[in-house]
Amino acid sequence: MSLIRNPALAKKPNYDFEKRKKEQDRQKKKEAKRAERLERKRNGGGEGVDGIDGMEVLDDGSQAPPDEPTVV
């Protein structure tokens, strides 16, 4: 009587690899986002970007009221 091994058994997943890959992808996305923010900041940043409640954010960090009044 010979022992037959079943080669069709599922291979054990490599969770460490998956976790490391996910972490690398997350780090790449974070780095790309940081580079994009830095590039926007260098190119005059904030063009067309409004602050809280539609108020324009000024260079000194304060907020100017919107140009047009909001009708509610």
Summary of the structure (lengths in Angstrom):
residues: 72
radius of gyration: 26.6
end to end distance: 86.6
largest distance: 90.0
contacts: 94
relative contact order: 0.07
helix: 43%
strand: 6%
